[in-house]
């Protein structure tokens, strides 16, 4: 069970890239639909946790994942009572005593489109694509004339932390730009700045 084995916070970007991307890659090779459903469960957990706990469309950098609603562990949407209590205490403490999860990199907020679109196409549920497109549209509003988008974001306000700071293609943003190339290949066309 990918979501219920730990009460520790996960890094949203790494979980999406490694777990969701790995499951979808394995599904595309093996064709085992269990892998596709586990990828869906993993993304549902991301939507319930790092995306839901942010007041903007930008996901938090870290969060405790809720088990997916399809989990048979309990009748509370997959979460056990202990898990629900722990996650709420974590959320409260994170917001009350620290600001560490108020910020995320461009790669951390904007590298979901490939996996989320794949799931929308596979299941016919637009929510995954819409979530990724909303992030893309939001950060694209802040791009410079040369097309570069700010590298660091305050997920609580939805604003770049320092819009005048020079962005680039470094480790905090490279995956975002990589996805700008990959998503149109998946869609079989060309993506535009408004996510179409």
C-alpha positions in Angstrom: 0.0 0.0 0.0 1.8 3.1 -1.3 0.0 5.7 0.8 -0.6 4.0 4.1 2.8 2.6 5.0 4.1 5.8 6.4 2.9 8.8 8.4 5.9 10.7 7.3 5.5 13.6 4.9 6.5 13.0 1.3 8.0 15.4 -1.1 5.2 16.0 -3.6 7.5 16.4 -6.7 9.5 13.3 -6.0 6.4 11.2 -5.2 4.8 12.2 -8.5 7.9 11.8 -10.6 9.1 8.5 -9.1 6.0 6.7 -7.8 3.3 7.9 -10.2 5.6 8.1 -13.2 7.1 4.7 -12.4 3.7 3.1 -12.2 2.6 4.6 -15.4 5.8 3.7 -17.2 5.5 0.1 -15.9 1.9 0.0 -17.1 2.7 1.3 -20.5 5.2 -1.6 -20.9 3.5 -4.4 -19.1 -0.2 -3.5 -19.7 -1.1 -4.7 -16.2 -4.1 -2.6 -15.2 -3.4 -2.9 -11.5 -0.4 -0.6 -12.1 -2.7 1.9 -13.8 -5.1 1.8 -10.8 -2.3 2.2 -8.3 -1.1 5.3 -10.2 -4.6 6.7 -10.0 -4.7 6.0 -6.3 -1.3 7.7 -5.9 -2.5 10.8 -7.7 -5.8 10.8 -5.8 -3.7 10.9 -2.6 -1.7 13.9 -4.0 -4.9 15.7 -4.8 -6.3 15.0 -1.3 -3.1 16.1 0.5 -0.5 18.6 -1.0 -3.0 20.1 -3.5 -5.9 20.3 -1.1 -3.9 21.7 1.8 -2.7 24.7 -0.3 -4.9 27.7 -0.5 -3.9 28.3 -4.1 -3.6 26.0 -7.2 0.1 25.4 -6.3 0.8 22.2 -4.3 2.7 22.2 -1.1 6.3 20.9 -1.2 5.7 18.2 1.5 2.6 16.7 3.0 1.3 13.5 4.7 -0.5 11.6 2.0 -4.0 10.4 2.7 -4.8 6.9 1.5 -7.0 7.0 -1.6 -10.7 6.7 -1.3 -10.6 3.4 -3.1 -8.5 1.9 -0.2 -10.4 -0.7 1.7 -8.7 0.2 5.0 -11.6 2.0 6.4 -14.8 3.8 5.6 -13.2 7.3 6.0 -12.1 7.6 2.5 -9.2 5.2 2.9 -7.7 6.9 6.0 -7.5 5.2 9.3 -8.4 7.3 12.4 -4.7 7.4 13.5 -3.7 8.5 10.0 -6.3 11.2 9.9 -5.4 12.6 13.4 -1.7 12.5 12.6 -2.2 14.3 9.2 -4.3 17.0 10.8 -1.8 17.6 13.6 1.0 17.8 11.1 -1.0 20.3 9.0 -1.7 22.4 12.1 1.9 22.4 13.4 3.3 23.0 9.9 1.2 26.1 9.4 1.4 27.4 13.0 5.1 27.0 13.8 7.0 26.9 10.5 6.9 28.4 7.0 9.0 25.7 5.5 6.1 24.3 3.4 4.9 27.7 2.2 7.4 27.6 -0.6 8.1 25.4 -3.6 10.2 25.5 -6.7 8.9 25.8 -10.2 9.7 22.1 -10.8 7.9 21.3 -7.6 4.7 23.1 -8.5 4.6 22.6 -12.3 5.8 19.0 -13.1 2.6 17.1 -13.0 1.1 17.5 -16.5 2.5 14.4 -18.1 1.3 11.9 -15.5 -2.0 13.8 -14.7 -2.9 14.0 -18.4 -2.1 10.4 -19.0 -4.5 9.4 -16.2 -7.2 11.7 -17.5 -6.9 10.1 -20.9 -6.9 6.6 -19.5 -9.9 7.0 -17.1 -11.8 9.8 -18.8 -11.7 11.8 -15.6 -10.9 15.5 -16.5 -9.9 16.5 -12.9 -6.3 15.3 -13.3 -5.7 17.3 -16.5 -7.6 20.3 -15.1 -5.4 20.3 -12.0 -2.2 20.3 -14.0 -3.5 22.9 -16.5 -4.6 25.2 -13.7 -1.0 25.2 -12.3 0.4 25.8 -15.8 -1.9 28.7 -16.5 -1.2 30.2 -13.2 2.6 30.2 -13.4 2.5 31.2 -17.1 0.9 34.5 -16.1 4.1 35.4 -14.4 6.5 34.5 -17.2 8.9 37.1 -18.6 9.1 38.3 -22.1 11.8 35.7 -22.9 9.5 32.9 -21.7 11.3 32.2 -18.4 9.0 31.6 -15.4 10.1 32.5 -11.9 11.9 29.7 -10.1 10.5 29.9 -6.6 6.9 30.3 -5.5 5.0 31.0 -2.3 2.2 28.4 -2.4 0.2 30.3 0.2 -0.1 33.4 -2.0 0.4 31.9 -5.4 3.0 34.5 -6.2 6.7 34.2 -7.1 8.9 34.8 -4.1 11.0 37.3 -6.0 9.7 38.1 -9.5 12.7 40.2 -10.3 15.1 37.3 -9.6 16.5 35.8 -12.8 14.9 32.4 -13.4 16.6 29.7 -15.5 16.9 26.0 -16.3 18.5 24.9 -13.1 17.6 22.1 -10.8 14.6 24.1 -9.3 12.9 24.5 -12.7 14.3 22.0 -15.3 11.4 19.5 -15.0 8.9 22.2 -15.7 10.5 23.1 -19.0 11.1 19.4 -19.8 7.3 18.8 -19.4 6.7 21.6 -21.8 8.3 19.4 -24.5 6.8 16.1 -23.3 3.2 17.0 -22.8 2.6 17.9 -26.5 4.1 14.6 -27.5 1.6 12.8 -25.3 -1.2 14.9 -26.6 -0.1 14.4 -30.2 -0.1 18.1 -30.8 1.2 21.4 -29.6 0.5 22.9 -26.2 -0.2 26.6 -25.9 0.5 29.0 -23.0 -3.1 28.6 -21.8 -2.8 24.8 -21.5 -4.6 23.9 -24.7 
